[in-house]
Amino acid sequence: MKPNLNSLDAYDYTLPEHLIATKPADPKESANLLVYKRKTDEISHLKFGDLAEILPPCDIIFNDTKVVKARIYGTKQSGGKVELLLNRPLIEPNFSVYIRGSVKVGSKLKFDDDLEALVTKLNEDGSREVLFSKDGKTLKTLELFEILNKIGHTPLPPYIKRDDTKDDESWYQTIFAKNRGAVAAPTASLHFSPEMLNKLKKTHDIHYLTLHVGAGTFKSVEVDDIREHKMHSEWFDIPKQTAEILNSNKPILGVGTTVTRVVENFARNGILQGECELFLNHLNRPIRQNFLLTNFHLPKSTLIMLVTSFIGYEATMEIYRIAVEKEYKFYSYGDAMLVI
């Protein structure tokens, strides 16, 4: 009996906890790379360092967003402890955040470096809207980022069940991170070392775009029918040079699901900057991007659904079964797969 691909349960799989990576491969090139060739339905098992030798002719697009130290710890007016995770800037000076602990509209939260947050709205999706201030002055986005850089913690994903360390400041940041604003890394790009990037540049043209990954990327799908899922929104920007490639007929490798969503959003509406809410799935397949490099994703997530939009449901679930069987490492610090 064929599964109902509109059902959330169809995208479930069993993953032993020991396969969830808690730190990246060292050296980066030693990570495992599963390669799937669509034309022949062939799977091969290589190392990430083999990428330059096996990648077909194409232009490569990376996401150059930079992760902010978005997790901070403080106290409520009652004296109770509170944890705040920045989600994204809204219309300045408002911010969307997630707060662990009960808060009401009007609550004031205090953090190190005299940073304060005033809760202004409680949203149904669990997020909160706040105004940040210091010494009585309401902070704008870049001012807040400077303070977070001093007092904040690397916002490791919830499935990495340990406190962040000094190593995570570099581990959870791409080597070409440039534009501050993400609270989660574009994880497929974490595999690239300077040496590997230079090697690729000898045979492939490299381009960049920006999508500030929000905490919504880890939010679970809460509807039984995926057609009813409302995708979270993330801000993006496509430079003109990258747009020229997207408007050409050159083959493209999108490094990561974040790049893929922006590429496919542009292919549908031609917009260079704004909010991306594109949900790729078996009913909404890619129309521009040719190849995909990505990590292995959470069960029942929009990210595994994106993979199925590329290669089909049966191939996706078989690849994940094999990856578990061969003990690939999963999620942000885990191994990678290449679809060509």
ZADOBA-807591 format. One line per 5 residues: number of its first residue (from 1); for each residue z, y, x of N, C-alpha, C. Coordinates in Angstrom, 2 decimals. Layout:
residues N
NUM = Z:Y:X:Z:Y:X:Z:Y:X; ...
END
This chain:
residues 340
1 = 0.00:-1.20:0.84:0.00:0.00:0.00:0.00:1.25:0.87; -0.97:2.13:0.62:-1.08:3.34:1.42:0.05:4.31:1.08; 0.60:5.00:2.11:1.66:5.97:1.84:1.09:7.20:1.13; 1.93:7.86:0.38:1.57:9.12:-0.25:1.74:10.23:0.78; 0.63:10.79:1.28:0.71:11.76:2.37:1.26:13.11:1.92
6 = 1.44:13.30:0.62:2.08:14.52:0.14:3.60:14.36:0.08; 4.07:13.14:0.31:5.50:12.87:0.26:6.14:13.10:1.63; 7.24:13.81:1.64:7.95:14.09:2.89:8.36:12.80:3.59; 8.73:11.79:2.83:9.19:10.53:3.42:8.12:9.83:4.25; 6.85:10.16:4.00:5.77:9.52:4.76:5.82:9.89:6.24
11 = 6.48:11.00:6.57:6.47:11.51:7.94:7.77:11.19:8.68; 8.47:10.20:8.17:9.72:9.77:8.80:9.43:8.67:9.83; 10.24:8.60:10.85:10.19:7.49:11.79:11.57:7.36:12.43; 11.83:6.21:13.02:13.14:5.96:13.63:13.08:6.22:15.13; 13.99:7.06:15.60:14.04:7.40:17.03:15.43:7.12:17.58
16 = 15.55:6.19:18.52:16.85:5.97:19.16:17.32:7.24:19.86; 18.61:7.52:19.74:19.14:8.79:20.26:18.95:8.93:21.76; 18.91:7.81:22.48:18.80:7.92:23.94:17.42:8.39:24.38; 16.46:8.44:23.46:15.13:8.95:23.81:14.99:10.45:23.61; 16.03:11.11:23.14:16.01:12.57:23.01:16.35:13.17:24.37
21 = 15.39:13.87:24.97:15.59:14.43:26.31:16.61:15.56:26.27; 17.55:15.55:27.21:18.54:16.63:27.30:18.27:17.54:28.50; 17.30:17.16:29.32:16.86:18.02:30.42:15.42:17.63:30.75; 14.65:18.54:31.36:13.24:18.24:31.63:13.06:17.31:32.81; 11.85:16.76:32.91:11.49:15.93:34.06:11.49:16.78:35.33
26 = 11.87:16.18:36.43:11.89:16.88:37.71:11.31:15.95:38.78; 10.16:16.34:39.38:9.38:17.55:39.12:8.66:17.50:37.78; 8.20:18.66:37.32:7.59:18.75:36.00:6.40:17.81:35.84; 5.62:17.66:36.91:4.42:16.83:36.86:4.72:15.35:36.64; 6.00:14.97:36.82:6.36:13.55:36.68:6.60:13.15:35.22
31 = 6.55:14.11:34.31:6.71:13.77:32.89:5.58:12.83:32.47; 5.86:11.98:31.50:4.84:11.08:30.98:3.86:11.83:30.09; 2.62:11.39:30.10:1.57:11.99:29.27:0.82:10.89:28.55; 0.94:10.88:27.24:0.17:9.95:26.42:-1.13:10.65:26.04; -2.25:10.00:26.30:-3.56:10.59:26.02:-4.23:9.81:24.89
36 = -4.66:10.54:23.88:-5.35:9.92:22.75:-6.76:10.47:22.66; -7.75:9.55:22.77:-9.16:9.93:22.63:-9.62:9.62:21.21; -9.95:10.65:20.47:-10.27:10.47:19.06:-11.54:9.66:18.83; -12.55:9.90:19.65:-13.84:9.24:19.41:-13.74:7.72:19.52; -12.91:7.26:20.45:-12.81:5.82:20.68:-11.50:5.22:20.17
41 = -10.60:6.09:19.65:-9.28:5.66:19.17:-8.51:4.96:20.29; -8.69:5.48:21.50:-8.10:4.86:22.69:-6.86:5.62:23.14; -5.80:4.89:23.49:-4.56:5.47:23.99:-4.37:5.05:25.44; -4.02:6.00:26.29:-3.70:5.68:27.68:-2.41:6.39:28.08; -1.78:5.87:29.13:-0.47:6.36:29.55:-0.57:6.85:30.99
46 = -0.40:8.15:31.18:-0.54:8.77:32.49:0.69:9.61:32.80; 0.59:10.40:33.86:1.61:11.38:34.19:1.04:12.77:33.94; 1.94:13.72:33.68:1.47:15.06:33.36:0.65:15.66:34.51; 0.98:15.27:35.72:0.23:15.76:36.87:-1.22:15.34:36.90; -1.61:14.37:36.05:-3.01:13.92:35.97:-3.86:14.81:35.07
51 = -3.26:15.79:34.40:-3.96:16.55:33.37:-5.26:17.18:33.85; -5.23:17.83:35.01:-6.43:18.53:35.49:-7.60:17.58:35.70; -7.33:16.34:36.07:-8.40:15.38:36.34:-9.03:14.82:35.06; -8.28:14.78:33.98:-8.78:14.11:32.77:-9.18:15.08:31.66; -8.83:16.35:31.81:-9.10:17.32:30.75:-10.60:17.64:30.69
56 = -11.22:17.51:29.53:-12.65:17.85:29.41:-12.87:19.34:29.66; -14.13:19.75:29.87:-14.43:21.18:30.01:-13.97:21.94:28.76; -13.18:22.98:28.98:-12.68:23.78:27.85:-11.96:25.00:28.40; -11.73:25.98:27.53:-10.85:27.10:27.85:-9.45:26.75:27.36; -8.46:27.11:28.15:-7.07:26.77:27.84:-6.34:28.02:27.35
61 = -5.59:27.87:26.25:-4.84:28.99:25.70:-3.36:28.65:25.69; -2.56:29.56:26.29:-1.11:29.43:26.33:-0.46:30.51:25.47; 0.79:30.25:25.09:1.62:31.24:24.41:2.55:31.87:25.45; 2.42:33.19:25.65:3.20:33.86:26.70:4.47:34.52:26.18; 4.96:34.07:25.04:6.22:34.61:24.53:7.37:34.29:25.50
66 = 8.40:35.11:25.45:9.56:34.92:26.33:10.80:34.71:25.47; 11.56:33.68:25.80:12.76:33.34:25.03:13.88:34.33:25.34; 14.50:34.83:24.28:15.64:35.72:24.39:16.92:34.90:24.40; 17.94:35.38:25.08:19.26:34.70:25.02:19.86:35.00:23.65; 19.43:34.23:22.68:19.62:34.60:21.28:20.90:34.10:20.64
71 = 21.69:33.28:21.35:22.93:32.76:20.76:24.14:33.50:21.34; 24.96:34.06:20.46:26.14:34.79:20.91:27.36:34.32:20.12; 28.53:34.45:20.75:29.78:34.01:20.14:30.71:35.21:20.03; 31.37:35.32:18.88:32.25:36.45:18.66:33.34:36.14:17.67; 33.86:37.19:17.04:34.95:37.04:16.08:34.67:37.84:14.82
76 = 35.22:37.34:13.71:35.19:38.09:12.46:36.37:39.07:12.42; 36.37:39.91:11.39:37.49:40.85:11.24:38.81:40.12:11.06; 38.73:38.92:10.49:39.94:38.12:10.27:40.48:37.52:11.56; 39.66:37.58:12.61:40.05:36.96:13.88:39.43:35.60:14.10; 38.82:35.05:13.05:38.18:33.75:13.17:36.94:33.81:14.05
81 = 36.62:32.69:14.67:35.47:32.64:15.56:34.16:32.57:14.77; 33.09:33.08:15.37:31.79:33.08:14.71:30.69:32.86:15.76; 29.65:32.15:15.35:28.48:31.94:16.21:27.27:32.53:15.50; 26.52:33.35:16.21:25.34:34.00:15.63:24.11:33.63:16.45; 23.05:33.25:15.75:21.77:32.95:16.38:20.73:33.93:15.86
86 = 20.19:34.74:16.74:19.13:35.66:16.35:17.92:34.85:15.91; 17.33:35.22:14.79:16.11:34.57:14.32:14.90:35.41:14.68; 14.88:36.68:14.23:13.74:37.54:14.52:14.05:38.96:14.09; 13.41:39.94:14.74:13.51:41.31:14.26:12.76:41.45:12.94; 13.29:42.29:12.05:12.60:42.63:10.81:12.12:44.07:10.96
91 = 11.97:44.79:9.87:11.63:46.21:9.98:12.80:46.91:10.67; 12.51:47.56:11.79:13.57:48.14:12.61:14.42:49.09:11.77; 15.76:48.99:11.94:16.56:48.24:12.92:17.19:46.97:12.35; 16.58:46.35:11.37:17.15:45.16:10.74:16.74:43.89:11.48; 17.65:42.90:11.46:17.38:41.62:12.12:17.73:40.47:11.19
96 = 16.94:39.41:11.28:17.24:38.16:10.61:18.01:37.28:11.59; 19.13:36.71:11.12:19.96:35.87:11.98:20.46:34.67:11.18; 20.98:33.69:11.90:21.74:32.59:11.29:23.16:32.68:11.82; 24.13:32.57:10.92:25.53:32.69:11.29:26.26:31.42:10.91; 26.92:30.81:11.87:27.72:29.62:11.60:29.12:30.08:11.18
101 = 29.44:29.82:9.95:30.71:30.30:9.41:30.45:31.16:8.19; 31.42:31.24:7.32:31.27:31.98:6.07:31.40:33.48:6.31; 30.43:34.23:5.82:30.48:35.70:5.90:30.02:36.27:4.58; 30.46:37.49:4.31:30.06:38.20:3.10:29.27:39.45:3.50; 28.53:39.99:2.54:27.89:41.29:2.77:28.99:42.31:3.05
106 = 28.79:43.08:4.10:29.80:44.05:4.52:30.68:43.56:5.65; 30.60:42.25:5.96:31.40:41.72:7.07:30.95:42.34:8.39; 31.94:42.63:9.25:31.64:43.15:10.59:32.04:42.10:11.62; 31.14:41.80:12.51:31.37:40.80:13.55:31.39:41.48:14.90; 32.30:41.06:15.77:32.44:41.68:17.09:32.10:40.67:18.18
111 = 31.37:41.16:19.20:30.94:40.32:20.32:31.28:41.02:21.63; 31.01:40.35:22.74:31.25:40.94:24.06:30.40:42.20:24.25; 30.77:42.99:25.24:30.05:44.22:25.59:30.05:45.22:24.44; 31.08:45.14:23.58:31.25:46.07:22.45:30.09:46.01:21.45; 29.40:44.88:21.41:28.34:44.70:20.42:28.95:44.33:19.07
116 = 28.45:44.96:18.01:28.91:44.67:16.67:27.71:44.36:15.77; 27.96:43.56:14.74:26.93:43.25:13.75:27.51:43.44:12.35; 26.80:44.16:11.52:27.17:44.38:10.13:26.26:43.55:9.25; 26.84:42.66:8.45:26.05:41.80:7.56:25.63:42.63:6.35; 24.32:42.73:6.11:23.80:43.56:5.03:23.19:42.76:3.89
121 = 22.87:41.47:4.15:22.22:40.68:3.10:22.40:39.19:3.40; 22.61:38.40:2.34:22.65:36.95:2.44:21.41:36.39:1.75; 20.61:35.63:2.45:19.37:35.10:1.89:19.54:33.66:1.44; 18.74:33.26:0.45:18.86:31.91:-0.11:18.51:30.83:0.89; 17.67:31.16:1.89:17.27:30.15:2.88:18.32:29.92:3.96
126 = 19.47:30.58:3.83:20.54:30.40:4.80:20.58:31.46:5.87; 19.52:32.24:6.00:19.52:33.32:6.98:20.33:34.51:6.47; 20.69:35.39:7.37:21.42:36.61:7.05:20.69:37.79:7.66; 20.83:38.95:7.04:20.28:40.17:7.63:21.43:41.03:8.13; 21.27:41.55:9.34:22.34:42.33:9.95:21.77:43.58:10.63
131 = 22.67:44.52:10.86:22.41:45.67:11.72:23.31:45.53:12.93; 22.75:45.65:14.13:23.53:45.61:15.36:23.83:47.03:15.82; 25.02:47.21:16.38:25.38:48.54:16.90:26.27:48.40:18.12; 26.32:49.47:18.90:27.23:49.56:20.05:27.69:51.00:20.16; 28.99:51.16:20.26:29.59:52.50:20.36:29.13:53.40:19.21
136 = 29.00:52.80:18.03:28.64:53.58:16.86:27.16:53.85:16.70; 26.34:53.41:17.64:24.90:53.66:17.58:24.17:52.39:17.14; 23.33:52.50:16.10:22.53:51.37:15.64:21.46:51.04:16.68; 21.32:49.76:16.99:20.43:49.35:18.08:19.05:48.98:17.57; 18.05:49.33:18.35:16.68:48.88:18.10:16.45:47.57:18.86
141 = 15.28:46.98:18.65:15.02:45.63:19.16:15.19:45.51:20.67; 14.53:46.36:21.43:14.59:46.23:22.88:15.98:46.54:23.41; 16.70:47.45:22.75:18.07:47.74:23.15:18.96:46.51:22.95; 18.77:45.82:21.83:19.53:44.60:21.58:19.20:43.53:22.60; 17.91:43.37:22.92:17.51:42.35:23.89:18.18:42.56:25.24
146 = 18.34:43.81:25.65:19.00:44.10:26.93:20.45:43.63:26.92; 21.13:43.85:25.81:22.53:43.42:25.70:22.61:41.89:25.64; 21.72:41.27:24.85:21.73:39.81:24.76:21.46:39.17:26.12; 20.67:39.81:26.94:20.38:39.27:28.27:21.64:39.18:29.11; 22.62:40.03:28.79:23.89:40.04:29.54:24.92:39.10:28.93
151 = 24.99:39.04:27.62:26.09:38.31:26.99:25.65:37.05:26.25; 24.34:36.88:26.07:23.85:35.78:25.24:23.72:34.46:25.99; 23.47:33.43:25.21:23.27:32.08:25.73:21.87:31.60:25.39; 21.31:30.75:26.25:20.00:30.15:25.98:20.09:29.36:24.67; 19.21:29.63:23.71:19.31:28.99:22.39:18.71:27.59:22.37
156 = 19.41:26.65:23.00:18.92:25.28:23.02:18.78:24.75:21.58; 17.79:23.91:21.33:17.63:23.33:19.99:18.86:22.53:19.58; 19.08:22.39:18.27:20.30:21.72:17.79:20.40:20.25:18.18; 19.26:19.60:18.50:19.32:18.18:18.85:19.67:17.96:20.32; 19.73:19.02:21.12:20.24:18.90:22.49:21.73:19.17:22.41
161 = 22.49:18.11:22.31:23.91:18.24:21.95:24.78:18.44:23.18; 24.61:19.59:23.79:25.45:20.01:24.91:25.40:21.52:24.99; 26.35:22.10:25.71:26.33:23.54:25.92:25.23:23.90:26.91; 24.69:25.09:26.77:23.67:25.54:27.71:24.31:25.79:29.08; 23.49:25.66:30.11:23.95:25.89:31.48:23.04:26.93:32.14
166 = 23.38:27.31:33.35:22.55:28.26:34.11:21.15:27.69:34.31; 21.03:26.38:34.49:19.72:25.76:34.69:18.80:25.98:33.50; 19.38:26.01:32.29:18.55:26.16:31.09:17.83:27.51:31.05; 18.36:28.50:31.75:17.71:29.82:31.75:16.29:29.73:32.31; 16.08:28.82:33.26:14.73:28.62:33.79:14.05:27.42:33.15
171 = 14.81:26.38:32.85:14.23:25.18:32.23:13.58:25.51:30.89; 14.24:26.37:30.09:13.80:26.64:28.73:12.98:27.93:28.66; 12.20:28.16:29.72:11.34:29.34:29.79:10.06:28.93:30.53; 8.91:29.31:29.98:7.66:28.99:30.67:7.51:29.85:31.91; 6.67:29.39:32.84:6.50:30.15:34.08:5.69:31.43:33.86
176 = 5.02:31.54:32.71:4.23:32.75:32.42:4.82:33.54:31.26; 6.10:33.28:30.93:6.76:34.02:29.85:6.72:35.51:30.16; 6.29:36.30:29.18:6.05:37.73:29.42:6.63:38.62:28.33; 6.32:38.32:27.09:6.68:39.20:25.98:7.93:38.69:25.26; 9.02:39.43:25.36:10.29:38.99:24.80:10.26:38.97:23.27
181 = 10.91:37.93:22.71:10.99:37.89:21.26:11.21:36.52:20.67; 11.03:35.44:21.45:11.18:34.09:20.90:12.63:33.64:20.99; 13.03:32.80:20.04:14.34:32.16:20.12:14.19:30.65:20.31; 12.96:30.21:20.50:12.67:28.82:20.87:11.45:28.85:21.78; 11.43:27.97:22.76:10.34:27.96:23.73:9.11:27.26:23.15
186 = 7.90:27.68:23.57:6.69:26.90:23.28:6.69:25.70:24.21; 7.25:24.60:23.75:7.73:23.56:24.66:6.65:22.80:25.42; 5.45:22.69:24.87:4.39:22.01:25.63:4.12:22.73:26.94; 4.32:24.04:26.94:4.05:24.84:28.15:5.13:24.69:29.20; 6.27:24.13:28.84:7.35:23.97:29.81:6.98:22.99:30.91
191 = 5.96:22.16:30.68:5.56:21.16:31.67:4.82:21.76:32.87; 4.38:22.99:32.77:3.51:23.55:33.80:4.29:24.22:34.91; 4.02:23.80:36.15:4.54:24.44:37.34:3.49:25.42:37.86; 3.88:26.36:38.74:2.88:27.27:39.32:1.74:26.52:40.02; 2.08:25.44:40.72:1.05:24.68:41.43:0.06:24.05:40.46
196 = 0.57:23.54:39.36:-0.30:22.88:38.40:-1.19:23.90:37.68; -0.62:25.06:37.39:-1.41:26.10:36.74:-2.54:26.56:37.67; -2.24:26.73:38.94:-3.28:27.13:39.90:-4.36:26.06:40.04; -3.96:24.82:39.97:-4.93:23.72:40.03:-5.87:23.76:38.84; -5.33:24.00:37.66:-6.15:24.07:36.45:-7.11:25.26:36.48
201 = -6.66:26.36:37.06:-7.48:27.58:37.10:-8.76:27.38:37.91; -8.77:26.38:38.79:-9.97:26.12:39.59:-11.10:25.52:38.77; -10.74:24.89:37.65:-11.76:24.20:36.84:-11.82:24.67:35.39; -10.82:25.43:34.95:-10.76:25.87:33.56:-10.35:27.34:33.48; -10.89:28.06:32.53:-10.47:29.44:32.28:-9.21:29.43:31.43
206 = -8.28:30.33:31.79:-6.98:30.40:31.14:-6.88:31.70:30.33; -6.32:31.60:29.13:-6.13:32.78:28.28:-4.75:32.70:27.65; -4.29:33.85:27.12:-2.96:33.90:26.52:-3.00:34.58:25.17; -2.05:34.22:24.33:-1.74:34.95:23.12:-0.22:34.91:22.99; 0.31:35.63:22.02:1.76:35.67:21.84:2.12:35.27:20.42
211 = 3.02:34.32:20.29:3.68:34.05:19.01:5.16:33.91:19.30; 5.96:34.79:18.69:7.40:34.73:18.91:8.00:33.63:18.02; 8.31:32.51:18.65:8.81:31.35:17.91:10.19:31.68:17.35; 10.36:31.49:16.05:11.63:31.76:15.41:12.45:30.51:15.22; 13.70:30.70:14.81:14.59:29.56:14.57:14.09:28.71:13.41
216 = 13.22:29.27:12.59:12.65:28.51:11.47:11.87:27.29:11.91; 11.46:27.26:13.18:10.71:26.11:13.67:11.56:24.84:13.64; 12.90:24.99:13.63:13.80:23.83:13.58:14.32:23.57:12.16; 13.95:24.44:11.23:14.45:24.29:9.86:13.76:23.10:9.20; 14.55:22.26:8.56:14.00:21.06:7.95:13.21:21.40:6.69
221 = 12.25:20.55:6.39:11.50:20.67:5.14:12.40:20.15:4.02; 12.62:20.95:2.99:13.63:20.63:1.99:13.02:20.31:0.63; 11.73:20.03:0.60:11.09:19.62:-0.66:10.52:18.22:-0.48; 10.50:17.45:-1.55:9.98:16.08:-1.47:8.46:16.05:-1.36; 7.80:17.06:-1.94:6.34:17.17:-1.91:5.98:18.28:-0.93
226 = 5.31:17.92:0.17:5.06:18.91:1.23:4.17:20.05:0.74; 3.45:19.86:-0.34:2.61:20.93:-0.88:3.44:22.09:-1.41; 4.71:21.84:-1.65:5.60:22.87:-2.17:6.37:23.60:-1.06; 6.16:23.17:0.19:6.90:23.77:1.31:6.41:25.18:1.60; 7.34:26.11:1.75:7.01:27.48:2.15:7.23:27.61:3.64
231 = 6.17:27.83:4.37:6.24:27.91:5.83:6.95:29.18:6.27; 7.76:29.08:7.33:8.40:30.25:7.88:7.36:31.17:8.54; 7.72:32.42:8.69:6.79:33.42:9.22:7.18:33.81:10.64; 6.18:33.95:11.51:6.41:34.35:12.90:5.37:35.38:13.32; 5.81:36.36:14.11:4.93:37.45:14.53:4.02:36.99:15.67
236 = 2.74:37.40:15.62:1.79:37.01:16.67:0.92:38.18:17.08; 0.33:38.04:18.26:-0.62:39.03:18.78:-1.67:38.32:19.62; -2.93:38.61:19.36:-4.04:38.02:20.11:-4.76:39.12:20.89; -4.74:39.10:22.23:-5.48:40.09:23.01:-6.99:39.96:22.75; -7.70:41.05:23.00:-9.15:41.06:22.73:-9.89:40.00:23.53
241 = -9.51:39.79:24.79:-10.19:38.79:25.62:-10.06:37.40:25.02; -8.86:37.09:24.53:-8.65:35.78:23.90:-9.43:35.68:22.59; -9.47:36.78:21.84:-10.23:36.79:20.59:-11.71:36.50:20.83; -12.24:37.01:21.95:-13.65:36.75:22.28:-13.90:35.26:22.46; -12.96:34.56:23.08:-13.10:33.11:23.24:-13.02:32.42:21.89
246 = -12.11:32.88:21.05:-11.97:32.27:19.72:-13.22:32.48:18.88; -13.90:33.60:19.11:-15.13:33.90:18.36:-16.36:33.23:18.96; -16.19:32.60:20.12:-17.30:31.91:20.77:-17.37:30.47:20.28; -18.30:29.71:20.85:-18.36:28.28:20.50:-17.83:27.40:21.64; -17.07:28.03:22.57:-16.51:27.27:23.68:-15.41:26.33:23.19
251 = -15.34:25.12:23.74:-14.24:24.22:23.40:-12.90:24.82:23.84; -11.88:24.59:23.04:-10.56:25.18:23.29:-9.49:24.09:23.32; -8.61:24.18:24.34:-7.37:23.41:24.34:-6.25:24.37:23.97; -5.56:24.10:22.88:-4.37:24.86:22.53:-3.16:24.16:23.10; -2.40:24.87:23.93:-1.20:24.29:24.53:-0.03:24.55:23.58
256 = 0.27:23.56:22.78:1.40:23.65:21.86:1.00:23.96:20.43; 1.91:23.64:19.54:1.67:23.88:18.12:1.66:25.37:17.79; 2.38:26.18:18.58:2.40:27.62:18.29:1.03:28.23:18.54; 0.40:27.86:19.63:-0.96:28.34:19.91:-1.91:27.85:18.82; -1.78:26.59:18.47:-2.66:26.00:17.46:-2.61:26.77:16.15
261 = -1.42:27.10:15.72:-1.29:27.81:14.45:-1.92:29.20:14.50; -1.77:29.88:15.64:-2.37:31.22:15.76:-3.89:31.13:15.83; -4.40:30.18:16.60:-5.85:29.98:16.70:-6.44:29.70:15.33; -5.81:28.80:14.60:-6.34:28.42:13.29:-6.14:29.52:12.25; -5.10:30.30:12.39:-4.90:31.45:11.51:-6.03:32.47:11.71
266 = -6.36:32.73:12.99:-7.45:33.66:13.31:-8.79:33.14:12.80; -8.99:31.83:12.91:-10.25:31.24:12.45:-10.44:31.43:10.95; -9.34:31.58:10.23:-9.41:31.73:8.78:-9.52:33.18:8.32; -8.92:34.11:9.08:-8.89:35.49:8.59:-9.26:36.57:9.60; -9.43:36.19:10.89:-9.86:37.16:11.89:-8.83:38.21:12.26
271 = -7.58:38.02:11.84:-6.54:39.03:12.11:-5.97:38.83:13.52; -5.87:39.93:14.27:-5.43:39.88:15.66:-3.92:40.01:15.83; -3.24:40.58:14.86:-1.80:40.81:14.99:-1.16:40.82:13.61; 0.02:40.21:13.52:0.69:40.21:12.23:1.63:39.03:12.11; 1.76:38.51:10.89:2.67:37.41:10.61:1.86:36.13:10.36
276 = 2.25:35.07:11.04:1.59:33.78:10.86:2.47:32.87:10.02; 1.92:32.42:8.90:2.62:31.50:8.02:1.81:30.23:7.77; 0.84:29.99:8.65:-0.09:28.88:8.43:0.61:27.53:8.54; 0.36:26.69:7.56:0.93:25.33:7.52:-0.22:24.35:7.62; -0.39:23.75:8.80:-1.43:22.76:9.01:-0.91:21.38:8.64
281 = -1.67:20.66:7.83:-1.27:19.32:7.40:-2.53:18.56:6.97; -2.37:17.41:6.38:-3.54:16.57:6.07:-4.47:17.24:5.05; -3.97:18.23:4.32:-4.80:18.96:3.35:-5.37:20.26:3.93; -4.95:20.62:5.13:-5.36:21.88:5.75:-5.57:21.63:7.24; -6.74:21.12:7.56:-7.03:20.66:8.92:-7.59:21.77:9.82
286 = -7.49:21.61:11.14:-8.04:22.60:12.06:-9.55:22.76:11.88; -10.03:24.00:12.02:-11.46:24.28:11.92:-12.01:24.91:13.20; -11.16:25.24:14.16:-11.65:25.88:15.39:-11.18:25.18:16.67; -9.92:24.83:16.76:-9.40:24.27:18.01:-9.88:22.84:18.21; -10.28:22.53:19.45:-10.86:21.22:19.76:-9.86:20.21:20.27
291 = -8.97:20.64:21.18:-8.04:19.73:21.84:-6.61:20.26:21.67; -5.66:19.36:21.74:-4.25:19.72:21.53:-3.37:19.07:22.59; -2.51:19.87:23.19:-1.46:19.37:24.08:-0.13:19.72:23.44; 0.70:18.73:23.23:1.96:18.98:22.52:3.01:17.97:22.94; 4.26:18.23:22.58:5.34:17.27:22.80:5.46:16.37:21.57
296 = 6.47:15.54:21.55:6.72:14.67:20.40:7.77:15.33:19.50; 7.52:15.31:18.20:8.26:16.17:17.27:9.20:15.41:16.35; 10.08:16.17:15.72:11.08:15.62:14.81:10.44:14.92:13.61; 11.10:13.86:13.13:10.63:13.25:11.89:10.65:14.27:10.74; 9.73:14.12:9.82:9.67:14.95:8.61:9.51:16.44:8.90
301 = 9.02:16.79:10.08:8.87:18.20:10.45:7.45:18.68:10.20; 7.28:19.99:10.04:5.94:20.54:9.89:5.12:20.33:11.15; 5.79:20.09:12.27:5.07:19.91:13.54:4.41:18.54:13.61; 5.08:17.51:13.14:4.42:16.20:13.12:3.30:16.20:12.07; 3.47:16.99:11.02:2.40:17.14:10.03:1.19:17.83:10.65
306 = 1.44:18.79:11.54:0.34:19.45:12.25:-0.44:18.43:13.08; 0.27:17.53:13.74:-0.42:16.51:14.54:-1.30:15.65:13.64; -0.80:15.30:12.46:-1.62:14.49:11.55:-2.86:15.25:11.10; -2.77:16.57:11.03:-3.95:17.36:10.64:-5.05:17.25:11.68; -4.65:16.97:12.92:-5.61:16.84:14.03:-6.22:15.46:14.11
311 = -5.39:14.42:13.99:-5.88:13.08:14.31:-5.73:12.09:13.16; -5.19:12.54:12.04:-5.00:11.64:10.92:-3.61:11.02:10.91; -3.20:10.59:9.75:-1.85:10.06:9.57:-1.64:8.74:10.30; -2.56:7.80:10.13:-2.37:6.47:10.71:-2.28:6.53:12.23; -3.19:7.32:12.84:-3.17:7.43:14.30:-1.88:8.08:14.79
316 = -1.42:9.10:14.07:-0.18:9.78:14.47:1.00:8.83:14.46; 1.18:8.11:13.37:2.34:7.24:13.25:2.27:6.07:14.23; 1.05:5.59:14.53:0.90:4.53:15.52:1.25:5.04:16.91; 0.81:6.26:17.24:1.13:6.85:18.54:2.64:7.01:18.68; 3.29:7.48:17.64:4.74:7.66:17.71:5.46:6.31:17.84
321 = 4.96:5.29:17.17:5.55:3.96:17.30:5.45:3.47:18.74; 4.27:3.67:19.34:4.07:3.24:20.72:4.92:4.06:21.68; 5.02:5.35:21.43:5.83:6.22:22.30:7.30:5.78:22.28; 7.80:5.41:21.12:9.18:4.91:21.03:9.29:3.58:21.77; 8.32:2.71:21.55:8.34:1.39:22.19:8.34:1.50:23.70
326 = 7.56:2.46:24.23:7.46:2.62:25.68:8.48:3.61:26.23; 9.38:4.02:25.37:10.51:4.86:25.76:10.08:6.19:26.37; 9.10:6.82:25.76:8.83:8.22:26.08:10.05:9.05:25.71; 10.21:10.20:26.36:11.27:11.13:26.00:10.73:12.11:24.95; 11.56:12.43:23.97:11.12:13.21:22.82:11.70:14.62:22.82
331 = 11.00:15.48:22.07:11.42:16.84:21.71:11.26:17.83:22.88; 11.99:18.91:22.85:11.67:20.09:23.69:11.60:19.80:25.18; 12.53:19.02:25.69:12.55:18.71:27.12:11.86:17.38:27.41; 11.18:16.83:26.43:10.62:15.49:26.56:9.21:15.46:27.11; 8.56:14.30:26.95:7.23:14.05:27.46:6.17:14.68:26.54
336 = 4.90:14.53:26.93:3.82:15.21:26.21:2.74:14.24:25.76; 1.93:14.70:24.81:0.74:13.96:24.42:-0.45:14.90:24.39; -1.60:14.37:24.78:-2.85:15.13:24.80:-3.83:14.49:23.86; -4.39:15.29:22.97:-5.41:14.83:22.04:-6.74:15.42:22.47; -7.72:14.55:22.82:-9.02:15.04:23.26:-10.12:14.32:22.47
END
